[in-house]
Amino acid sequence: MKWVSALSKQPDIDAAVKEASEEITRQLGNDQADLTVIFVAPQYKDFYDKIPDLLNRYLKPGTLFGCSGGGIIGNGEEAEQQAAFSITCAKLPGVKIQPIYSETKELPDQDTSPSVWREWLNVNIEDQPHFVFLADPFSFRGDEFLAGVDFAYPNSKKVGGLASGAQSMGGNALYLGDKIYSNGLIGIALSGDIEVDTIVAQGCRPIGEPMKITDCQDTLLKSLNGKPTLEVLQDLNETLSDSDKKLLQTSLFLGIEMDPMKDDPKQGDFLIRNLMGVDRESGALAIGALLRTGQLVQFHLRDKKMSAEDLDVMLTRYLSQGHAENASGALLFSCLGRGKYLYGEANHDTNMFHNKLGEIPLGGFFCNGEIGPVGNTTFLHGYTSSFGIFRKSNHS
């Protein structure tokens, strides 16, 4: 297995495709790509449909897969708010690559059996596939789709992101084989001699202690450990430093424990969700997720320092699992709200990735929503960096 990645910032699309392709060819040497993943900045939007033909001039791409993005990552470098085009290629001996397209308007019924979902996606569970998904944010029913795919393929890894850069419906490009779509979802199912590891850094730090939901209704969080939620928050506020008190006003989130079997959940074990509003009369908070009584939750804060710390924690944890030395390549799906906008500097997440894990070829883009697992469940996130890391399977 061999991965390579290149980035071009040429303002002219022909020159950008040529430069990136030549760099890929140089890195691949005599090898042929089985998979070519491209990400394209909106500065080239008038030429989205020309790109596959341009690429075919310089490369034999194998399976072509990719999308438009409001910021582009290639060769471990982040290019934001500028013309940029990235190519990440993989030679994957012993790996089956199966393309997937769905309009996602008509999803299988939520109450149906897993086999219906498998037929709908047309991917065999016996292949033990892992998935990379790219979708158009204006037409993708993310939570329903991901719940269905988790249901049908519980042991498969799923990672990806929502195309970005377009202001309106139909403005994004999704590349799959020789087709270009402007809506729905594209994916690849990877099976055979490949493992996919995921790292999901949600950019938050927990405050206070984990607490049990003692009363809730749908998305309304009414009481924690038997006390009205607002009262719990006021008590928590008293214990915080001045800087955290400030953040509590603007950057407070709720973390929801994803693995009820864990008695001692750590950073990264919680699904981070937005606070949508406050009902002062009842002391309840509206949360951007469905809740249930008995769930363990913990309040979290987010800023650039915490975001950096969180990514550090997640990368260090991955390193300690010992898979990094076998990793051949990686894709990064990072939120448009991260990058320079958050950190005030370029290449923050990619630099940390390389400093921790070594020079693994890394491509990707800045998304309108990031796909990745927390615990054993796959979610659509915001403000997150979601990595898919590829290596040969242990059995090979």
Secondary structure, 3 states (H helix, E strand, C coil): CEEEEEEECCCCHHHHHHHHHHHHHHHHCCCCCCEEEEEECHHHHHHHHHHHHHHHHHCCCCEEEEEECCEEEECCEEEECCCCEEEEEEECCCEEEEEEEECCCCCCCCCCCHHHHHHHHCCCHHHCCEEEEEECCCCCCHHHHHHHHHHHCCCCCEEEEECCCCCCCCCCCEEECCEEECCCEEEEEEEECCEEEEEEECCCEECCCCEEEEEEECCEEEEECCEEHHHHHHHHHHCCCHHHHHHHHHCEEEEEECCCCCCCCCCCCEEEEEEEEEECCCCEEEECCCCCCCCEEEEEECCHHHHHHHHHHHHHHHHHCCCHHHEEEEEEEEECCCHHHHHCCCCHHHHHHHHHHCCCCEEEEEECCEEEEECCEEEEECCCEEEEEEECCCCC
